[in-house]
Amino acid sequence: MIQSRFGRRVVETGARELVVIPDEVPAQIVSFANRTETKERIRALLMPRIDPAVAAGMSRYDLREEVRKLVGEIATSQRVHLNELEEDVLATELTDDMIGLGPLEPFLEDDNITDILVNGPYDVFVERDGILRKTDARFRDAQHVVNVAQRIASAVGRRIDEASPMVDARLADGSRVNIVLPPLVLNGGCISIRKFSRQSISLEMMVRQHNLSAEMARFLEIAARARFNMLISGGTGSGKTTLLNAISRGIDPTQRIITIEDAVELRLQQPHVVQMETRAANIEGVGSVPQRELVRNALRMRPDRIIVGEVRGGEAFDMLQAMNTGHDGSMSTIHANSPRDALYRFENMVMMANVNLPLRAIRTQITSALNLIVQIERMRDGVRRIQNIVEITGMEGEVITARDLFTFEYRGDSRDGRIEGVFEPSRVRPSLIARANEFGLGGEMLQTLDLPGD
């Protein structure tokens, strides 16, 4: 509400003032070269008149409405013509700058965007529908990037500056953020955001998106219900966590599940879920709680299943022990380019935790613990597809043996650049059929592989 008080006009927001505006603003005709110059001129006149403490306590909608009124007043006093739409857009952008992430806010609201990548103030890229594209979004300057980065870090109790120029954080909606500032980068600052999907993805939805076949989806659902130990492998951005989320829907709702992640991304639907998150060291370098410590502690919490968001170190050994000591149905993801690479990486991680354990003993434990490796890849057309579902079958000499149950076979490219292919079952009877039979699912599993039932 605008009212006069002691020769000034003030905007009231409850018991406190949001802004103070002198009654007399020198009227002048201003010719602006473009919209950006107009926005910056109005910003320069508006920002000093806002009490940041009051603005921070207002809802986004209320603050935007008050800012919109002030934009109209300042534009009038400066004899700048703005129509209603332009005032709305400018008010939204200024509000985003004050309490949001500035020019990144529209991308956070777009559900079709999965990644937001800032390479300095003038280069902002987004991934939409699997394709990375440069946008027209810009920050004002390098300091604007730093201000947004510090706002992200402070929201989760972290600090980022020249003394501590790297940070991993999480937005309020669960999206993952990595920030690197100068002097480690030379372009003014980098912000990488992996958005948290608001929509819970199911295997059926992934079938419609051509990520896998209906038979593969049914096989993975059976694998979850029959408590197969599973490793989901793939490169960065290949959809490993999304696939893990979808497969987890097949878990019995009566089971107690403990999840362990660097930043909570899993959205399990079961009622009995305990989510644990690692903690980084503070600025003094103390207080960190790594994944391995959380996995060890989870074993004391009476879990039916343990799900690790991503294994990347010594926690692989502890997870292996969990799989071998009655916690069947445990799952995790791993960065690797093929199922065989995933096995090699897993071996190396176990060795990081226990260098005295002979390699054959490690491989024997992996063989007895791990049942399936699911390889997923983001292909050049932007579509994420499961390339292989592999069964671990045993050992021959010193080598872990495995066999494909499903593979994606490339058939060519369509006219619009899409990759064409088929998901083929191997039609080989899996050793895991005995486990599936214990849950009454053996016949269905054979059907997914196009094999006759028992």
C-alpha positions, 0 to 999 in steps of 0.5 A: 500500500502506498501512502504519505508519511513525513513528506515521503512515500512508503510501501507498507508490508505489514509492520515494516517498510519495504522501500523509501522513495523521495517525493520528488524524483527529478523528471527527465526524458531518458532514451534507452538503446535497448531493453537491457539498458532500460532494465539496468537503469530502473534496477539502479533506481529501485535496488537502493530503495529496498530493505533486503531484510524485509524482502527476504521475509516476503513471499515471492508473489507479494514481493513481485507485486510490490516491485511491479508497482515500484517499476511502474512508478519509476518508469513514469517518473523517468518518462520511460514508456513500459506496457503492462507486459514489460512491467510484469517481465521486468518485475519478475526478473528483478524479483528473481535477482533479489530472492531467486537465482536471477536469469536461471529461474525460468529454466528451473521452472521448465520441466523439459530442462534437465541440466543448466550449465553456466560458463561465466556471465554470458554463456548459459547452456541448458539440456532440453530433450537430451540436446545441449543448447546455448540460451540467450540468458545472461548475467550482468557481470562476473560479480552477478554470477558470484552473488547467485553462487553465494546465495545457493551456498548460504542456503545450505549453510556452506561458504564459497569465495576465493578461499573456498572456491568449490562447493557441492550444494542442493537447491530447495527442490532437491536439484544438485548444484556444483559451483567453481569460482575464480581463481580455479576458473578463468571465466568468472565462475561456473555453475552446474545444476542437475535438476531434480525431476518433479515427476516420479518416473516409472518403468512404464513411462520409460518404455513410452520414451523408448528407453527400454522395451516392455519385456525389459521393464517387466524383467527389471520389475521382477528383479526388484521383487525377487531381491536381486542385487543390482548395479546400474552402470553408465556415464555422466547424465545417462539416467542412472539415478532415474532408472534406479528410482523407477526400478525401486518401485518394485520393492515390497512396501513392507520392507525397511529401506535405507538410502545413502547419497551425496545429495538426496535424489532418490524418491522412493515410494515405499512408506518405510524409507530412511534417507541418509546424506553425506556431509562435507568438511567445514572450512576448517577441514573437519566434520566430514561424514563420507559414504563409507561411514554411512554404509557401515552405520546403515548395517546397524539400523536393521535394513532389509535393503541398502541403496547407495546412490553412487559407489565411488570409493571404499564404500563398495567393500562395505556394500559388498559385505552387506549384499553377502550378509542377508541384505538381498535386493541392494542396489547402487549406480556406478560410472562406467562405459560397459558392464565389464568396465563396471566390474573392473571399477567395482574391484578397484573400489573394493581394493581401495578399502582393503588393499590386503585382500587378494584379487581372487577373493574380491572377485569371488565375493563380487560373484556371490554378491552381485546378480545383475548389471544394467548398462544405460547410455545417453546416445547421440540423438539425446535418448537414454537407452538401456544397452545391456542387462547382464547376469553375473554367472560365476568365475572361470579361473581368475575371471568373472563370467557374465552373459547378456540377457537383453541387448540394444541392437542398432539398426540405423538412423531415421530421417530426423536423426533419431537412432533406430534399433531393437531391444533383443532378449538373448533367449538364454535361460538365466541362472537367476531363475531359481531365485525368481521361482522362490518368489513365484516369478520364474515363469514370468521371467522366462516369458520376458526372455521369450523362453518357454515356461517350466 
